[in-house]
Amino acid sequence: MFSATSRYYSLPTAVCDLPDGRSVRFVQRRLLPPPEQLAQIGERVVKPRDRLDRIAGEVFGDAEQYWRIADANRAMDPDALTAEPGRRLRITLPPGIPAGGTGG
């Protein structure tokens, strides 16, 4: 249903049978991982006019991996992470990959 690099890739799916006979397949809820359980591999200081997708492109080589930075910094609003230049952002591996693994 999703590419292997998507934050939704490993989520279980479910099916809802509607009264009109149609079945709708959907992804179950994704809970944010506790940041302290993610293996930190670096840090990035926010610069003026930074955007999370651009930082992800620089750090991971893929702008669509911005969600990894948001997860690592417990962000419900990813734009808030780059609102203040000088903020230090944790850069981590995805959930389930220990330090020394491959992440980006």
C-alpha positions as CSV (number, residue, x, y, z in Angstrom):
1,M,0.0,0.0,0.0
2,F,2.9,2.4,0.7
3,S,6.6,2.5,-0.4
4,A,9.2,1.0,1.9
5,T,10.4,4.5,3.0
6,S,7.0,5.7,4.1
7,R,6.2,6.2,7.8
8,Y,3.1,4.1,7.1
9,Y,4.8,1.2,5.4
10,S,4.8,-1.3,8.3
11,L,1.4,-0.4,9.7
12,P,-1.3,-3.0,9.7
13,T,-4.3,-2.5,7.6
14,A,-8.0,-3.3,8.3
15,V,-11.2,-3.5,6.3
16,C,-14.4,-1.7,7.0
17,D,-17.5,-3.3,5.3
18,L,-20.0,-0.5,4.5
19,P,-23.8,-0.9,4.6
20,D,-23.9,-0.6,0.8
21,G,-21.8,-3.7,0.4
22,R,-18.5,-1.9,-0.4
23,S,-15.3,-2.7,1.5
24,V,-12.9,0.0,2.4
25,R,-9.3,-0.9,3.2
26,F,-7.4,1.5,5.5
27,V,-4.2,1.8,7.5
28,Q,-4.6,1.6,11.2
29,R,-3.5,4.4,13.5
30,R,0.2,5.3,13.7
31,L,1.5,6.2,17.1
32,L,4.6,8.3,17.4
33,P,7.6,6.4,18.7
34,P,9.2,7.7,21.9
35,P,12.2,9.8,20.7
36,E,14.4,8.4,23.4
37,Q,14.1,5.0,21.8
38,L,15.4,6.2,18.4
39,A,19.1,5.8,17.8
40,Q,20.6,9.3,17.4
41,I,23.1,9.6,14.6
42,G,23.6,13.3,14.5
43,E,22.3,16.8,15.1
44,R,21.4,19.7,12.8
45,V,21.1,23.3,13.7
46,V,18.2,25.2,12.1
47,K,19.3,28.0,9.8
48,P,17.1,31.0,8.7
49,R,14.5,30.0,6.1
50,D,15.2,26.3,6.7
51,R,12.4,23.8,5.9
52,L,12.1,20.3,7.3
53,D,11.9,18.7,3.8
54,R,15.1,20.5,2.7
55,I,16.9,19.4,5.9
56,A,15.8,15.8,5.3
57,G,17.0,16.0,1.7
58,E,20.4,17.2,2.9
59,V,20.7,14.7,5.8
60,F,19.0,11.6,4.3
61,G,19.2,12.3,0.6
62,D,15.3,12.1,0.5
63,A,13.1,15.1,1.3
64,E,10.2,12.8,2.0
65,Q,12.0,11.5,5.0
66,Y,11.2,14.7,6.9
67,W,8.9,12.6,9.2
68,R,12.0,11.0,10.7
69,I,13.2,14.4,12.0
70,A,9.7,15.2,13.2
71,D,9.5,11.9,15.1
72,A,13.0,12.3,16.6
73,N,12.0,15.7,18.0
74,R,8.5,14.8,19.2
75,A,6.8,17.2,16.8
76,M,3.1,17.2,16.2
77,D,3.6,20.3,13.9
78,P,6.7,19.7,11.8
79,D,6.8,23.4,10.7
80,A,7.4,24.4,14.4
81,L,10.7,22.6,14.3
82,T,12.2,25.2,11.9
83,A,10.4,28.3,13.2
84,E,13.4,29.4,15.3
85,P,16.9,29.5,13.8
86,G,19.5,28.1,16.1
87,R,17.3,25.2,17.3
88,R,19.1,21.9,17.5
89,L,17.3,19.0,15.8
90,R,18.0,15.4,16.7
91,I,18.7,13.2,13.7
92,T,17.9,9.6,14.3
93,L,17.5,6.2,12.6
94,P,14.0,5.0,12.0
95,P,12.2,3.0,14.7
96,G,13.6,-0.5,15.1
97,I,17.0,0.2,13.7
98,P,19.7,0.1,16.4
99,A,22.8,2.4,16.3
100,G,25.3,1.0,13.9
101,G,22.5,0.0,11.5
102,T,21.7,1.7,8.2
103,G,19.3,4.6,8.2
104,G,19.6,6.9,5.3
